[in-house]
Amino acid sequence: MVSQAILAKVETFEPDLVLCLAQAPMSRQALRRLRRDGVATAMWFVEDFRVFTYWRAFAPFYDFFAVIQREPLLDELAAIGVENAIYLPLAALPAFHRPMELSPVERHRYGADVAFLGAGYPNRRVAFRRLTHLDFRIWGTEWDGDAVLARHVQMNGGRVSPEDAVKIYNATRINLNLHSSVQAQTLVTGGDFVNPRTFELAAIGAFQLVDRRGLMDELFTDDELATFGDMDELVALIERFLADPDERAAFAARGQARVLRDHTYQQRMTTLLDFIAARRPGWPPRRQDAGFPADMPEGLRAELGGLLQRLGLPHDAAFGDVIARLRQQTGELDALETSLLFLDEWRKQYAAKG
């Protein structure tokens, strides 16, 4: 159903690129059709390739495949014929992940000395039992059935909205960031990719303690993130940083500056689009815009200008954007709107014959 909806949208919108995210792949049939029609496709696979293995079945059908891990994943992608793969780590959205001035009520509601927000994976359940003597709050789902941690779990283990998550991060003195593992005996996994929480907390200017990761050194320096390698070190660091708010603030400020400089979603999309343009000659295609020719009759110029204003588009909007916006409208079409839609259908037929 999702694939069919996307294909229908492509018919009217004529995008330069269809970008999919992990856990929302298009069907292989739909990807074949887009490739046949010359529409560029990309997936940003933001999952652990060792855990979610469906990438093997879908990656060859995308024109571009972005991942959050390096080797051996990039080698394995090449082995199945994926030529255009790129390492693209996660990031933050500064307009959303930002410092907030919280009211006293909000600080009481969301704040704690130490907190964790995330799902109750086995390694986290075991690890956090060593922290029950602290002012410690656990937010998120899948924490049911743990008698030791039950009194620390907030909202009865209910889902936390993204907006409330930002408030929790802002209100907490020490935000714990322990990457997940389904193995209870491996509390700190020492894995490679860096999760989105790392970038989001840093963008907010919130202090975090995060487990060390294989790809972390190229993203942050030692004085931008406070890291731990095992539970003994985590317990010691919690004690140290609770007693030193100035050091917490210094780490948070340096981490925030690094994310705002290097790790935003805008920068990630620029990297991806530049990669696609370098690998796909002539992309994105030049589109004929709807700018008014100098010899256009004044009456038609005024009529088109009024239409663009009603559609909320600039005078130099591309023809495809005008058509896409027209198709979203409801109600009876006027003569100009009907003519433009007819012209678009004629253009498609002419292009198909050519």
C-alpha positions as CSV (number, residue, x, y, z in Angstrom):
1,M,0.0,0.0,0.0
2,V,2.8,2.5,0.9
3,S,4.7,1.7,-2.3
4,Q,1.5,2.2,-4.4
5,A,0.9,5.5,-2.7
6,I,4.4,6.6,-3.4
7,L,4.2,5.6,-7.0
8,A,1.0,7.6,-7.4
9,K,2.6,10.6,-5.9
10,V,5.6,10.3,-8.2
11,E,3.2,10.4,-11.2
12,T,2.0,13.8,-10.2
13,F,5.0,15.3,-8.4
14,E,7.8,14.1,-10.7
15,P,10.5,14.2,-8.0
16,D,14.2,14.3,-8.6
17,L,14.7,11.7,-5.9
18,V,12.7,9.3,-3.8
19,L,14.4,8.8,-0.4
20,C,13.3,6.0,1.9
21,L,14.4,5.3,5.5
22,A,15.0,2.0,7.2
23,Q,11.9,0.1,8.4
24,A,10.0,1.8,5.6
25,P,11.4,0.2,2.4
26,M,9.5,0.2,-0.9
27,S,8.7,-3.0,-2.6
28,R,11.1,-4.4,-5.1
29,Q,8.5,-4.2,-7.8
30,A,8.0,-0.5,-7.1
31,L,11.7,0.1,-7.1
32,R,12.0,-1.6,-10.5
33,R,9.3,0.6,-11.9
34,L,11.0,3.8,-10.6
35,R,14.3,2.7,-12.1
36,R,12.6,2.0,-15.4
37,D,11.1,5.4,-15.4
38,G,14.4,7.1,-14.6
39,V,13.5,8.3,-11.1
40,A,16.5,8.2,-8.8
41,T,16.0,6.3,-5.5
42,A,18.0,6.2,-2.3
43,M,17.6,4.5,1.1
44,W,19.2,5.7,4.4
45,F,19.5,2.5,6.3
46,V,19.7,3.8,9.9
47,E,19.8,0.4,11.6
48,D,22.4,-2.2,12.7
49,F,23.0,-4.3,9.6
50,R,23.8,-7.3,11.8
51,V,20.4,-7.2,13.5
52,F,18.1,-6.1,10.6
53,T,19.3,-8.2,7.7
54,Y,16.6,-7.4,5.2
55,W,19.0,-4.9,3.5
56,R,20.4,-7.8,1.5
57,A,17.1,-8.3,-0.3
58,F,16.5,-4.6,-1.0
59,A,19.8,-2.7,-1.4
60,P,20.5,-3.8,-5.0
61,F,17.2,-2.3,-6.1
62,Y,18.1,1.2,-4.9
63,D,20.3,3.5,-6.9
64,F,22.0,4.8,-3.8
65,F,22.3,3.2,-0.4
66,A,23.4,5.2,2.7
67,V,24.4,3.4,5.9
68,I,25.5,4.3,9.5
69,Q,28.3,1.6,9.6
70,R,31.5,1.2,7.6
71,E,33.3,-2.1,7.2
72,P,32.4,-4.9,6.8
73,L,29.0,-3.6,5.6
74,L,30.4,-1.5,2.7
75,D,32.3,-4.6,1.5
76,E,29.2,-6.8,1.8
77,L,27.1,-4.3,-0.2
78,A,29.7,-4.2,-2.9
79,A,29.7,-8.0,-3.0
80,I,25.9,-8.1,-3.8
81,G,26.3,-5.5,-6.6
82,V,25.6,-2.2,-4.7
83,E,28.0,0.3,-6.4
84,N,26.7,3.5,-4.9
85,A,26.9,3.0,-1.1
86,I,28.0,5.8,1.3
87,Y,28.7,6.0,5.0
88,L,26.3,8.6,6.4
89,P,26.1,8.8,10.2
90,L,23.0,10.1,12.0
91,A,22.6,13.7,13.1
92,A,20.4,16.2,14.9
93,L,17.8,18.8,14.0
94,P,18.8,22.0,15.8
95,A,15.5,23.7,15.3
96,F,13.9,20.9,17.3
97,H,16.7,19.5,19.4
98,R,17.5,22.8,21.3
99,P,17.9,24.2,24.7
100,M,14.7,25.2,26.4
101,E,13.7,27.4,29.3
102,L,11.6,25.1,31.4
103,S,9.1,26.3,34.1
104,P,9.6,25.1,37.7
105,V,6.6,22.8,37.2
106,E,8.3,21.3,34.1
107,R,11.6,20.9,35.8
108,H,9.9,19.0,38.7
109,R,7.9,16.9,36.2
110,Y,10.7,15.9,33.9
111,G,13.9,16.5,35.9
112,A,16.2,14.1,37.8
113,D,19.9,13.7,38.7
114,V,20.2,10.8,36.3
115,A,17.8,9.7,33.6
116,F,17.5,7.4,30.6
117,L,15.0,7.6,27.8
118,G,14.7,4.5,25.5
119,A,13.4,1.0,25.2
120,G,14.1,-1.7,27.9
121,Y,16.6,-3.9,26.1
122,P,18.2,-6.7,28.1
123,N,21.6,-5.1,28.6
124,R,19.9,-1.9,29.9
125,R,17.7,-3.7,32.4
126,V,20.7,-5.4,33.9
127,A,23.0,-2.4,33.8
128,F,20.6,0.0,35.4
129,R,20.0,-2.2,38.5
130,R,23.3,-0.8,39.8
131,L,21.8,2.7,39.8
132,T,18.7,2.3,41.9
133,H,20.2,4.1,44.8
134,L,20.3,7.3,42.8
135,D,17.6,9.9,41.9
136,F,17.1,8.0,38.7
137,R,14.3,8.1,36.2
138,I,13.6,5.7,33.3
139,W,11.4,6.9,30.4
140,G,10.2,4.8,27.5
141,T,8.6,1.5,26.7
142,E,9.3,-2.2,27.2
143,W,10.3,-1.9,30.9
144,D,7.4,-4.0,32.2
145,G,8.1,-7.0,34.4
146,D,11.2,-5.7,36.1
147,A,10.5,-5.5,39.9
148,V,13.9,-3.9,40.6
149,L,13.5,-1.0,38.2
150,A,9.7,-0.6,38.5
151,R,9.7,2.4,40.8
152,H,12.1,4.3,38.5
153,V,10.0,3.8,35.4
154,Q,7.9,6.9,34.5
155,M,4.4,7.1,33.0
156,N,3.9,3.4,33.6
157,G,6.3,2.7,30.7
158,G,4.2,4.7,28.2
159,R,5.5,6.2,25.0
160,V,7.2,9.6,25.3
161,S,6.5,12.1,22.6
162,P,9.5,13.8,20.8
163,E,8.5,17.1,22.4
164,D,8.5,15.7,25.9
165,A,11.8,13.9,25.2
166,V,13.4,17.3,24.6
167,K,12.1,18.6,27.9
168,I,13.4,15.5,29.7
169,Y,16.9,16.0,28.2
170,N,16.9,19.7,29.2
171,A,15.7,19.0,32.7
172,T,18.1,16.1,33.5
173,R,21.5,16.7,35.1
174,I,23.1,13.5,33.6
175,N,21.5,11.8,30.6
176,L,22.5,8.2,30.2
177,N,23.1,7.0,26.7
178,L,23.7,3.2,26.6
179,H,23.4,1.7,23.2
180,S,21.1,-1.3,23.0
181,S,21.9,-5.0,23.0
182,V,19.7,-8.1,23.1
183,Q,22.4,-9.9,25.1
184,A,21.9,-9.3,28.8
185,Q,25.4,-10.5,29.6
186,T,27.0,-7.8,27.4
187,L,26.1,-4.6,29.2
188,V,28.4,-2.3,27.2
189,T,28.5,-3.7,23.6
190,G,31.5,-1.8,22.2
191,G,29.6,-1.6,18.8
192,D,30.4,0.6,15.9
193,F,27.6,3.0,14.9
194,V,26.5,6.0,16.9
195,N,22.8,6.3,17.8
196,P,20.7,9.4,17.1
197,R,20.4,10.1,20.9
198,T,24.1,11.0,21.0
199,F,23.7,13.8,18.4
200,E,20.3,15.0,19.8
201,L,21.5,15.4,23.4
202,A,24.6,17.2,22.2
203,A,22.6,19.6,20.0
204,I,20.4,20.4,23.0
205,G,23.4,21.3,25.1
206,A,22.4,18.5,27.6
207,F,25.1,16.6,29.4
208,Q,25.4,12.9,28.6
209,L,27.4,9.9,29.6
210,V,27.6,7.6,26.5
211,D,29.2,4.2,26.0
212,R,32.3,4.2,23.7
213,R,31.6,3.2,20.1
214,G,34.0,2.2,17.3
215,L,33.0,5.1,15.0
216,M,32.8,7.8,17.7
217,D,36.3,9.1,17.5
218,E,35.8,10.5,14.0
219,L,32.6,12.3,15.1
220,F,33.6,13.7,18.5
221,T,36.8,14.4,20.4
222,D,37.4,13.2,24.0
223,D,36.6,16.6,25.4
224,E,33.3,16.9,23.5
225,L,31.6,13.7,24.9
226,A,32.1,12.0,28.3
227,T,32.3,8.3,27.6
228,F,32.5,5.0,29.6
229,G,33.7,1.5,28.7
230,D,32.1,-0.5,31.4
231,M,29.6,-0.3,34.3
232,D,32.3,0.4,37.0
233,E,33.5,3.4,35.0
234,L,29.9,4.6,34.5
235,V,29.1,4.5,38.2
236,A,32.3,6.4,39.0
237,L,31.6,9.0,36.3
238,I,28.1,9.6,37.6
239,E,29.5,10.4,41.0
240,R,32.2,12.6,39.6
241,F,29.9,14.7,37.3
242,L,27.0,15.0,39.8
243,A,29.5,16.8,42.0
244,D,30.8,19.1,39.3
245,P,28.1,21.1,37.4
246,D,30.8,23.3,35.8
247,E,32.5,20.3,34.2
248,R,29.1,19.0,33.0
249,A,28.4,22.4,31.4
250,A,31.8,22.6,29.7
251,F,31.4,19.1,28.1
252,A,27.9,20.0,27.0
253,A,28.9,23.3,25.4
254,R,31.8,21.7,23.5
255,G,29.6,18.8,22.3
256,Q,26.8,21.2,21.2
257,A,29.3,23.3,19.2
258,R,30.5,20.2,17.4
259,V,27.1,19.0,16.4
260,L,25.9,22.4,15.2
261,R,29.1,22.7,13.1
262,D,29.3,19.1,11.7
263,H,26.4,16.9,12.5
264,T,23.0,18.4,11.4
265,Y,20.5,16.7,9.1
266,Q,20.9,19.6,6.7
267,Q,24.6,18.7,6.4
268,R,23.8,15.0,6.0
269,M,21.4,15.7,3.2
270,T,24.0,18.0,1.5
271,T,26.5,15.1,1.7
272,L,24.0,12.7,0.2
273,L,22.9,14.9,-2.6
274,D,26.4,15.8,-3.5
275,F,27.3,12.1,-3.6
276,I,24.3,11.4,-5.9
277,A,25.2,14.3,-8.2
278,A,28.8,13.1,-8.5
279,R,27.7,9.5,-9.3
280,R,24.7,10.3,-11.6
281,P,25.7,12.6,-14.5
282,G,23.0,15.2,-15.4
283,W,21.3,14.9,-12.0
284,P,19.2,16.7,-10.9
285,P,17.7,17.4,-14.3
286,R,17.2,21.0,-15.3
287,R,13.6,21.9,-15.3
288,Q,11.9,24.5,-17.4
289,D,10.5,27.1,-15.0
290,A,7.3,29.0,-15.1
291,G,8.9,32.4,-15.4
292,F,6.9,34.8,-17.6
293,P,8.3,35.5,-21.1
294,A,8.7,39.1,-22.0
295,D,6.2,38.9,-24.8
296,M,3.4,37.3,-22.7
297,P,0.1,39.2,-23.0
298,E,-0.5,41.3,-20.0
299,G,-3.9,39.7,-19.3
300,L,-2.4,36.2,-19.2
301,R,0.5,37.4,-17.1
302,A,-1.9,38.8,-14.5
303,E,-4.0,35.6,-14.6
304,L,-1.0,33.4,-14.1
305,G,0.3,35.6,-11.4
306,G,-3.0,35.4,-9.5
307,L,-3.0,31.6,-9.8
308,L,0.6,31.3,-8.5
309,Q,-0.4,33.6,-5.6
310,R,-3.4,31.4,-4.7
311,L,-1.2,28.3,-4.8
312,G,1.4,29.9,-2.6
313,L,4.1,29.6,-5.2
314,P,6.7,32.2,-6.4
315,H,6.6,33.6,-10.0
316,D,9.6,31.5,-11.0
317,A,8.1,28.2,-9.7
318,A,8.8,25.2,-11.9
319,F,6.0,23.9,-14.1
320,G,6.0,20.6,-12.3
321,D,5.6,22.3,-8.9
322,V,2.6,24.2,-10.3
323,I,1.0,21.0,-11.6
324,A,1.7,19.2,-8.3
325,R,0.0,22.0,-6.3
326,L,-2.9,22.1,-8.7
327,R,-3.6,18.4,-8.3
328,Q,-3.8,18.9,-4.5
329,Q,-6.6,21.4,-4.9
330,T,-10.3,20.5,-4.4
331,G,-13.3,22.0,-6.0
332,E,-14.1,23.0,-9.6
333,L,-11.3,24.0,-11.9
334,D,-11.3,27.3,-13.8
335,A,-10.4,27.6,-17.4
336,L,-6.7,28.3,-16.8
337,E,-6.3,25.5,-14.3
338,T,-7.9,23.1,-16.7
339,S,-5.7,24.3,-19.5
340,L,-2.5,23.8,-17.5
341,L,-3.5,20.2,-16.5
342,F,-4.3,19.4,-20.1
343,L,-1.0,20.8,-21.1
344,D,0.8,18.6,-18.6
345,E,-1.0,15.5,-19.9
346,W,-0.1,16.4,-23.5
347,R,3.5,16.9,-22.4
348,K,3.6,13.4,-20.8
349,Q,2.2,11.8,-24.0
350,Y,4.6,13.7,-26.2
351,A,7.6,12.7,-24.0
352,A,6.5,9.1,-24.0
353,K,6.3,9.0,-27.8
354,G,9.7,10.7,-28.1
